[in-house]
Amino acid sequence: MPTTENAASDKFRAYRRRLVAKGRLQFIADLPRETVAYLDELKERQGLRNRGQVLEQLIEKGREAAQQ
């Protein structure tokens, strides 16, 4: 019988495999609290589900600006 720790690890590994299958990756970023608060504010204001979606939008806007 798997321990709780092993079961959790297996669950997260399976989650990461599903992300990769969708062409996505997960990463951890070390950010100041103020930056995270700003991301959360944007997330709520735009009705997004998570901070990753906010980062995607900001990066896409940056790409568009860089191409002009």
GIQUI-V765501 format. One line per field, one symbol per residue. psi: psi as a letter, one per 40 degrees, with the letter a starting at -180 (. if undefined). A space follows every 10 residues. Layout:
psi=???
This chain:
psi=hiiddddddd dddddddddd defiiiihih iidddddddd dddddefidi dddddddddd dddddde.
